């Protein structure tokens, strides 16, 4: 048999309220399960995400956006600086080329100067040699002439000195004899001759000194051999020999007959000497 719901009798004005079911009460009193709690939680609204809309890329035909005034001024300044930098680099390149050209010219000039100095040095050397040769060709004959005059004057001076000594010896011999008119006349002549010889001796001695000074100025060295010295065949010429019994004197100078002359470290006239010769 089917179970019927119990009826509740009430007045007509009252509202009929159904009695609670036992199962429903049990359900209300029972604890909800986890699945029920989850289902019971309110669901959050889900936002619908739309795909990104691709922005159209500007093409060459499209006009680019206008830059800001500050960016435009900065860009112009950068371009100006770049142009100035290019100009400076171009000037530096020109300067580098000019410097290279100047360096090459300086090197060429230095080489030319060195060659000129070498030529000048060679020419100066040749001119100096030519000058010496020319001076020698002119001075040597003149020096030789002075040497000859000096030798002649020394010979005359020696002759005057010997004549004067002979005259004085003669005067001493005559003074011991008896006096007379002839003796007085001869004595007077001797005095005149003596005076003449003294004048000639003085004159010759003066010119000999002058010639020696001139020869010294011409770089001529005069040397006089000494008696008793060794004979040097390079500096002396033997013009006479004296016999001797002393073997130690053999080859030594007995007397000097003339001086020797050296010009520019070269003997141009050897001295004339007389030497001893051992028999």
Secondary structure by P-SEA (a helix, b strand, c coil): cccccbbbbbcccccccccccaaaaaaaaccccaaaaaaaccccbbbbbbccccccccccccccccccaaaaaaaaaaaaaaaaaaaaaaaaaaaaaaaaaaaaaaaaaaaaaaaaaaaaaaaaaaaaaaaaaaaaaaaaaaaaaaaaaaaaaaaaaaaaaaaaaaaaaaaaaaaaccccaaaaaaaaaaaaaaaaaaaaaaaaaaaaaaaaaaaaaacbbbbbbccccccccccccccbbbbbcccccccccccccbbbbbccccccccccbbbbbcc
